[in-house]
């Protein structure tokens, strides 16, 4: 007798896995590991920004001591992403052009194995990211994962596809001031208002 065949116990998990992997680079997932809903334009949390070190696009050491005393923006990305990350960095490029003399930007790679110093340098050149204003930083994967989850409370990247559209605003006293969604124009405008409010 013929009938509708059910997916086998092997095929179904593969289908679900493919869906999860694909969605990782679409920016559709809005809830990060820290439990903050990215659909809101901005949310403030009472938390100190983590201190960390890494290697920047020039091959030099980066340390958060370099941005202390002025507001800065943290983001997470990886260079081989073709959807969320280019859109995020296009927004950052515009922000750098407008506020680069006042705010610093630190973009942290979630794929340090692929994102070598040379690759980061190429990618940084594409966006006009210059050390001193906009650092693109790599560090060991386990350090990065802890930084993204426990440190910034955005998510816990478990693969290169895991990232966020959020820009994390940090004030001059190293307090996390809020989360702003780079894919939402109203949220980006709120970030600009926050930047303008900084001394």
N, C-alpha and C positions, 0 to 999 in steps of 0.2 A: 504493500500500500504506500502510495506517495503522499507526502505531506511537507509542511514547512520544517526545515532542519534548524535546530537550535545551535547557536555557536557553541563549539566545544569548550571545555574548561581551559584549554590552552589559548584558543583564538581570542576569547573575550578579554582576558587580561592584557593581551597585546594591543587590542583596539583601544582599551582604556588608557594604556600607557602612552600610545601615540597621541591621544587627545590631550593628555596632561602635558606632554613634551611640546606639542604645538602651541598650546595656550600660554606657555611660559614666555614666549617672545611676542605676545600680542598686547600686553598691557591690560588685559581684561581683568586679571585678578587684582582686586583693590584692597584686600585685607592682608597686611603684612604680619610677620611673626610677632611683632610687638603689639598687635591688636588694634592698631590705629586705622580707621577707615579712610582710605585715600579719596573716596568720593567727596568728602568734605574738603573745602578749599584749603583750610589750614586748621591744625589742632596744636595747641600748646601743651607741653608736658613739663612738669617740674623735674628736670633731670640735667645733670652735668654732661656735657659732651665728653666722650672718651678721648684720652690721649693715646697717640699711636705713632709709629714710625713706618716708613716704607722706602721704596726707591722710585724716584720720579722719572719722567720721560727723558731727562738729560743723563740719567745714570747716577745722579747724586742722591744722597739721603734726604728724605723729607721727614720732618717732625712737626707735630702740631704746635711746637714752640714757635714756629715760623709764622703762625697766624694768630697767636695770642695777642690780645690788645686791640683787635679789630674784628668786625663781623665777618663771617665766612659761611659758605654754602658747601655742604657735603652731598655727594651723589654716588650711586653705584652703577656700573656699566660694564660691558665687555666689547672689544673692538670688532669681533666678528658678527655681532648682532646687526641685523639689517632693518629693524622696524622701530622698536621702542627707544633704543639707545641713540640712533641718529636724531630722532625727534627731540629727545631730552637734551642732547648736546647742541642742537640748533637753538633751543631756548637759552641754554647757558651762554652760547656765543653772543646772542643779543644782549643778555644781561651784562656780560663782560664789557661789551662795547659801551653800554650806558653807565655802568656802575663800577667798572674795573679799577678805578682810582680809589674807591671807597671800600669795596668788598673783595674778599679773596674766595677762590673756588678750589675745591679738592674733590676730584673724581677718582673713585677707588675701583680698580678692576676686580671683577668677580671670577675672572678666568686667568689667573696669573701664569699658568703653564703655557698658554698660548700668547698672552700679552707680555712679551719680552720688552726690554727697554727699547730695542730698535722698533718694535711694532708700535709701542706707545708713542715714540717720537714721531713716527709717520702719521699716526692718528691725530696727535696733538697739532701737527703742522696743518692738517686738513681743516681744523677748526680755529687755527690761530691761537692755540693755547700756549702761553709763554710762562715758563717757570718764574715765580715771583708774583704772578697774578692768578694763574690757573694751572694747578698741578694735576697731572694724571699719574696715579700711584699704584704700584704693585707691591704685594707682600705675600708671605706664605698663605696657602688656602685656608688652613685652620685658623690662622690669625684673622683673616678677612671674614670668615664665617662668624666668628665670635664678635667681631666689630659690628657687623651688620645686624646681628640678633641681639646680643646682650648690650652692646655698646650704644648703637643708634636706635634699636628697637624697630627696625623697618621690616626685616625678614631674615630668614636663615637660608642663604643660597646653598643648595645642595648639588647644583649643576650649573654650567655656564648660562643656561636659559633663565635661571632665577635671578630676577632683578626688580627694580622698582622705578616708577615714573616720578617718585617724590624727590623734591629738593628739600634738604634738611637745613633750616636756618639756625645758625649758632651765633650768639652775641659776643661782644668783646670780652665778656667775663667767662666765656666757655660754657654758657648755659644753652641748652637746646630751646630755641624760641618758638619753633613751630615747624609744621610739615606743609609743603605746598606742592600741588600736583602740576607737573610740567605740561600735562596734556589738557589742562583746563585753563582757558584764557583768564577767567575771573580769578582763579587761584594765583596765577602768575602776577596779575595786577595787584593782588593783596601782598604778594612777596615784595613787589616794588615799593608799595606803601611802607612795609616794614623796613626795607633798606633805607628809605628816605627819612624814617623816624630815628635812625641810629645816629648817635653823636659823631 
